Amino acid sequence: MTTITYGREAVRNEGFSMGPGLIGRVRSYLARSRAERQLAQLDDRLLADIGVKRSEISRMVWGS
């Protein structure tokens, strides 16, 4: 069993048949979705404090 730590979350590869690539992509998608929702809930003043405009949230999170 391999354990990899990302920040506060630990990802364990326990021999899942689809491989760690699929699990990693799903976890990344879920984390990005959560980050986008959380940023969207902030008011414009707080977004300005961290240097993000409301129109840039999606691009900043997803990189597109």
CNS distance restraints for C-alpha pairs under 8 A (distance, minus, plus):
assign (resid   1 and name CA) (resid  12 and name CA) 6.96 0.50 0.50
assign (resid   1 and name CA) (resid  13 and name CA) 5.87 0.50 0.50
assign (resid   1 and name CA) (resid  14 and name CA) 5.29 0.50 0.50
assign (resid   1 and name CA) (resid  15 and name CA) 7.52 0.50 0.50
assign (resid   2 and name CA) (resid  12 and name CA) 5.75 0.50 0.50
assign (resid   2 and name CA) (resid  13 and name CA) 5.33 0.50 0.50
assign (resid   2 and name CA) (resid  14 and name CA) 7.11 0.50 0.50
assign (resid   3 and name CA) (resid  10 and name CA) 6.59 0.50 0.50
assign (resid   3 and name CA) (resid  11 and name CA) 5.77 0.50 0.50
assign (resid   3 and name CA) (resid  12 and name CA) 4.55 0.50 0.50
assign (resid   3 and name CA) (resid  13 and name CA) 6.55 0.50 0.50
assign (resid   4 and name CA) (resid  10 and name CA) 5.71 0.50 0.50
assign (resid   4 and name CA) (resid  11 and name CA) 5.20 0.50 0.50
assign (resid   4 and name CA) (resid  12 and name CA) 6.40 0.50 0.50
assign (resid   5 and name CA) (resid   9 and name CA) 5.88 0.50 0.50
assign (resid   5 and name CA) (resid  10 and name CA) 4.30 0.50 0.50
assign (resid   5 and name CA) (resid  11 and name CA) 6.08 0.50 0.50
assign (resid   6 and name CA) (resid  10 and name CA) 6.08 0.50 0.50
assign (resid   6 and name CA) (resid  11 and name CA) 7.45 0.50 0.50
assign (resid  13 and name CA) (resid  20 and name CA) 6.31 0.50 0.50
assign (resid  15 and name CA) (resid  19 and name CA) 7.05 0.50 0.50
assign (resid  16 and name CA) (resid  20 and name CA) 7.20 0.50 0.50
assign (resid  18 and name CA) (resid  22 and name CA) 6.45 0.50 0.50
assign (resid  18 and name CA) (resid  23 and name CA) 7.90 0.50 0.50
assign (resid  19 and name CA) (resid  23 and name CA) 7.09 0.50 0.50
assign (resid  20 and name CA) (resid  24 and name CA) 5.89 0.50 0.50
assign (resid  21 and name CA) (resid  25 and name CA) 6.22 0.50 0.50
assign (resid  22 and name CA) (resid  26 and name CA) 6.24 0.50 0.50
assign (resid  23 and name CA) (resid  27 and name CA) 6.12 0.50 0.50
assign (resid  24 and name CA) (resid  28 and name CA) 6.01 0.50 0.50
assign (resid  25 and name CA) (resid  29 and name CA) 6.08 0.50 0.50
assign (resid  26 and name CA) (resid  30 and name CA) 6.19 0.50 0.50
assign (resid  27 and name CA) (resid  31 and name CA) 6.09 0.50 0.50
assign (resid  28 and name CA) (resid  32 and name CA) 6.07 0.50 0.50
assign (resid  29 and name CA) (resid  33 and name CA) 6.05 0.50 0.50
assign (resid  30 and name CA) (resid  34 and name CA) 6.15 0.50 0.50
assign (resid  31 and name CA) (resid  35 and name CA) 6.17 0.50 0.50
assign (resid  32 and name CA) (resid  36 and name CA) 6.10 0.50 0.50
assign (resid  32 and name CA) (resid  61 and name CA) 6.13 0.50 0.50
assign (resid  32 and name CA) (resid  62 and name CA) 6.96 0.50 0.50
assign (resid  33 and name CA) (resid  37 and name CA) 6.29 0.50 0.50
assign (resid  34 and name CA) (resid  38 and name CA) 6.17 0.50 0.50
assign (resid  35 and name CA) (resid  39 and name CA) 6.10 0.50 0.50
assign (resid  35 and name CA) (resid  61 and name CA) 7.13 0.50 0.50
assign (resid  36 and name CA) (resid  40 and name CA) 6.09 0.50 0.50
assign (resid  36 and name CA) (resid  57 and name CA) 6.64 0.50 0.50
assign (resid  36 and name CA) (resid  58 and name CA) 6.60 0.50 0.50
assign (resid  36 and name CA) (resid  61 and name CA) 6.28 0.50 0.50
assign (resid  37 and name CA) (resid  41 and name CA) 6.39 0.50 0.50
assign (resid  38 and name CA) (resid  42 and name CA) 6.90 0.50 0.50
assign (resid  39 and name CA) (resid  47 and name CA) 7.62 0.50 0.50
assign (resid  39 and name CA) (resid  57 and name CA) 6.97 0.50 0.50
assign (resid  40 and name CA) (resid  54 and name CA) 7.21 0.50 0.50
assign (resid  40 and name CA) (resid  57 and name CA) 7.25 0.50 0.50
assign (resid  42 and name CA) (resid  46 and name CA) 6.19 0.50 0.50
assign (resid  42 and name CA) (resid  47 and name CA) 6.45 0.50 0.50
assign (resid  43 and name CA) (resid  47 and name CA) 6.38 0.50 0.50
assign (resid  44 and name CA) (resid  48 and name CA) 6.07 0.50 0.50
assign (resid  44 and name CA) (resid  53 and name CA) 7.40 0.50 0.50
assign (resid  44 and name CA) (resid  54 and name CA) 6.95 0.50 0.50
assign (resid  45 and name CA) (resid  49 and name CA) 6.34 0.50 0.50
assign (resid  46 and name CA) (resid  50 and name CA) 6.69 0.50 0.50
assign (resid  47 and name CA) (resid  51 and name CA) 6.18 0.50 0.50
assign (resid  47 and name CA) (resid  52 and name CA) 5.17 0.50 0.50
assign (resid  47 and name CA) (resid  53 and name CA) 6.25 0.50 0.50
assign (resid  47 and name CA) (resid  54 and name CA) 7.16 0.50 0.50
assign (resid  48 and name CA) (resid  52 and name CA) 5.60 0.50 0.50
assign (resid  48 and name CA) (resid  53 and name CA) 6.44 0.50 0.50
assign (resid  52 and name CA) (resid  56 and name CA) 6.40 0.50 0.50
assign (resid  52 and name CA) (resid  57 and name CA) 6.87 0.50 0.50
assign (resid  53 and name CA) (resid  57 and name CA) 6.77 0.50 0.50
assign (resid  56 and name CA) (resid  60 and name CA) 5.96 0.50 0.50
assign (resid  57 and name CA) (resid  61 and name CA) 6.17 0.50 0.50
assign (resid  58 and name CA) (resid  62 and name CA) 5.87 0.50 0.50
assign (resid  58 and name CA) (resid  63 and name CA) 7.60 0.50 0.50
assign (resid  58 and name CA) (resid  64 and name CA) 7.76 0.50 0.50
assign (resid  59 and name CA) (resid  63 and name CA) 4.90 0.50 0.50
assign (resid  59 and name CA) (resid  64 and name CA) 5.05 0.50 0.50
assign (resid  60 and name CA) (resid  64 and name CA) 7.71 0.50 0.50
